[in-house]
Amino acid sequence: MLLNLLSLFRSCDFHHHDETEVLLPNPDRADFESSVIDNEHFPLPVGATWSYEADGEDGLETIEVEVLEETKTIEGVEATVVRDTAYLDGVLIEDTFDWYAQDTDGNVWYLGEDTCEYEDDKCVDTHGSWMWGVDGALPGIVMWGDPEVDGQPYYQEYLEGEAEDVGEVIEEDVRVRVAAGNFHDCIKTHDTSTLDASADEYKYYCPGVGTVLTEEPDVDEELVSYTGL
């Protein structure tokens, strides 16, 4: 996959992270023809839902994810809209609209997000919001059409100084057991950031379902149920 992967990146845009060059995707080299996202490890059919739980020191966090029927056009690309709402012990703490698109090679791109943190039912912080084409922001890759372990980290999003999340496929054919069931042939990624040295996550993406588990240093977020897949 490495040659195909490199063809999607800007030849001059290499950024150092933990002594490894992080490649920056170039959307100008991608062909977006359809709004359908049917990537095996990151499917987003309209109406699908996922429910996650993370039991941490502050309480039980529940996350509800839904693929909406509406779409959003970004830089001429029709993006799928995914709503992600997070609750702490039943109280809304964050509401996010994520935008994704899939190219003809099956790669799923992350085009931006509109996010807000809530306190007492009021939006108090929109930090982290960004969109391709605004203030120089560029989309990144959230899942490859043919993911494999190759030692090459890549940007999942890129707005210099604001959003610089990095992913790397580190393991294939993984078996995962969570509340929602047992899964196999999964992909494991290591997600970090060139802005935040404390960002350190491992995510598991499984065929036909998508994300089933996120491991962080202090808490695990696991899939408990899903529909519409």
C-alpha positions in Angstrom: 0.0 0.0 0.0 2.9 2.4 0.6 3.3 3.6 -3.0 -0.5 4.3 -3.2 -0.3 5.9 0.2 2.5 8.2 -0.8 0.6 9.3 -3.9 -2.0 11.0 -1.7 0.5 13.1 0.2 2.1 16.4 -0.5 5.7 15.8 -1.7 7.1 18.7 0.4 5.0 18.4 3.5 6.7 16.2 6.1 6.5 17.0 9.8 8.6 15.5 12.5 6.9 13.7 15.4 8.8 11.4 17.8 11.7 11.4 15.3 9.4 10.0 12.6 8.2 12.0 9.6 4.4 12.5 9.6 2.9 12.6 6.2 0.3 15.2 5.3 -2.6 14.0 3.0 -3.2 16.0 -0.1 -7.0 16.1 -0.9 -6.2 17.5 -4.4 -4.9 14.0 -5.3 -8.1 12.3 -4.1 -11.2 11.6 -6.2 -14.4 12.1 -4.3 -17.3 10.9 -6.5 -19.9 9.6 -4.0 -21.2 10.6 -0.6 -21.5 6.9 0.4 -19.0 5.7 3.0 -18.8 1.9 3.0 -15.2 1.4 4.1 -15.0 -2.1 5.8 -13.4 -0.7 9.0 -15.2 2.6 9.1 -18.8 2.2 7.6 -21.1 5.2 7.9 -24.5 4.2 6.5 -27.3 6.8 7.1 -29.2 6.0 10.3 -26.5 3.8 11.9 -25.9 4.4 15.6 -23.2 3.4 18.1 -23.3 3.6 21.9 -20.1 3.7 24.0 -19.3 3.8 27.7 -16.3 4.9 29.6 -16.2 4.5 33.4 -13.6 7.0 34.7 -12.7 8.8 37.8 -15.3 11.6 37.2 -18.2 9.2 36.6 -19.8 7.2 33.8 -19.4 8.8 30.4 -21.8 7.7 27.7 -21.3 8.6 24.0 -24.0 8.4 21.4 -23.0 8.5 17.7 -25.4 8.7 14.8 -25.0 9.1 11.0 -27.4 11.8 10.0 -29.4 12.0 6.7 -28.2 15.5 6.0 -24.9 16.2 4.2 -22.6 19.1 4.1 -20.7 20.4 1.1 -17.1 21.3 2.0 -14.7 22.5 -0.8 -17.0 21.0 -3.3 -17.1 17.6 -1.6 -20.4 16.2 -0.3 -19.6 15.1 3.3 -21.4 12.7 5.5 -22.5 14.2 8.8 -22.0 12.3 12.0 -23.4 13.6 15.4 -21.5 12.6 18.5 -23.0 13.5 21.9 -21.3 12.8 25.2 -22.9 12.7 28.6 -21.3 12.4 32.1 -23.7 10.6 34.5 -26.5 11.5 32.2 -25.7 15.2 31.8 -24.7 16.6 28.4 -21.0 17.7 28.3 -20.2 17.8 24.6 -22.0 17.9 21.3 -20.1 17.4 18.0 -20.9 17.3 14.3 -18.1 15.5 12.4 -17.7 15.6 8.6 -16.3 12.6 6.6 -15.9 11.7 2.9 -14.7 8.6 1.1 -12.6 8.7 -2.0 -12.7 6.2 -4.9 -9.8 4.2 -3.4 -11.9 3.6 -0.2 -10.0 6.0 2.0 -12.1 7.8 4.6 -11.1 11.5 5.0 -11.9 13.6 8.0 -13.0 17.1 6.8 -13.6 18.9 10.0 -15.9 19.2 13.0 -18.2 21.6 14.8 -17.9 20.9 18.4 -19.0 22.5 21.7 -18.5 21.7 25.4 -21.5 22.2 27.6 -21.9 23.3 31.2 -25.4 23.6 32.8 -27.0 23.0 29.4 -25.1 26.0 27.8 -22.4 25.9 25.1 -19.3 27.3 26.8 -16.3 26.3 24.6 -16.0 25.6 20.8 -12.3 25.0 20.9 -11.3 22.2 18.5 -13.8 23.2 15.8 -12.2 23.3 12.3 -13.1 22.8 8.6 -11.2 22.1 5.5 -10.5 25.3 3.6 -10.9 27.6 6.6 -7.8 29.4 7.9 -5.6 26.9 5.9 -7.1 23.7 7.5 -6.6 20.5 5.6 -8.4 17.2 5.9 -6.7 14.0 7.0 -7.2 10.3 6.7 -9.2 8.5 9.4 -9.1 5.1 7.8 -7.3 3.7 4.8 -9.2 1.7 2.1 -6.5 -1.0 2.5 -4.9 -0.4 5.9 -1.7 -2.2 6.8 1.2 -1.9 9.2 3.9 0.0 7.4 5.5 2.2 10.1 4.2 5.4 8.6 2.3 7.9 10.7 -0.1 10.3 9.0 -2.2 13.3 9.9 -5.9 12.6 10.6 -6.6 16.4 10.7 -4.4 19.4 10.1 -4.9 23.0 11.2 -1.5 24.3 12.2 -1.3 25.0 15.9 -4.9 24.0 16.5 -5.6 20.5 15.2 -2.8 18.1 14.4 -3.9 14.6 15.3 -1.8 11.8 14.0 -2.6 8.1 13.4 -0.6 5.0 12.6 -1.7 1.5 11.9 0.3 -0.7 14.3 -1.5 -4.1 14.2 -3.7 -6.2 11.9 -5.9 -9.3 12.4 -6.7 -8.3 16.0 -9.4 -10.0 18.1 -11.4 -7.7 20.4 -13.9 -8.4 23.1 -16.2 -5.6 24.4 -19.7 -5.4 25.8 -21.2 -5.3 22.2 -19.6 -8.7 21.3 -16.5 -10.4 20.1 -14.8 -9.2 16.9 -12.0 -10.4 14.8 -9.9 -9.3 11.8 -9.7 -5.8 13.4 -7.2 -3.0 12.9 -5.4 -1.3 15.8 -4.1 2.2 15.5 -2.0 4.4 17.7 -3.3 8.0 17.8 -1.2 10.9 19.1 -0.8 14.6 18.4 2.1 16.9 17.3 0.6 19.5 19.6 -0.2 17.5 22.8 2.5 15.1 24.1 -0.1 13.6 26.5 -2.4 12.5 23.7 -1.9 8.7 23.6 -4.8 6.5 22.4 -5.1 3.0 20.9 -8.2 2.4 18.7 -9.6 -0.8 17.4 -11.7 -0.8 14.1 -13.5 -3.9 13.2 -15.0 -5.1 9.9 -18.6 -4.1 9.4 -18.8 -2.1 12.6 -16.1 0.5 12.9 -14.7 1.7 16.2 -15.3 -0.8 19.0 -12.7 0.2 21.6 -10.5 3.2 22.5 -7.8 2.7 25.1 -6.5 5.8 26.9 -4.0 5.9 29.8 -6.7 6.4 32.4 -9.9 4.9 30.9 -11.2 2.7 28.1 -14.2 3.6 25.9 -15.9 0.5 24.6 -18.8 -0.2 22.3 -21.9 -1.4 24.1 -24.5 -1.5 21.3 -25.0 -0.5 17.7 -27.8 -0.5 15.1 -28.2 0.0 11.3 -25.1 -1.9 10.1 
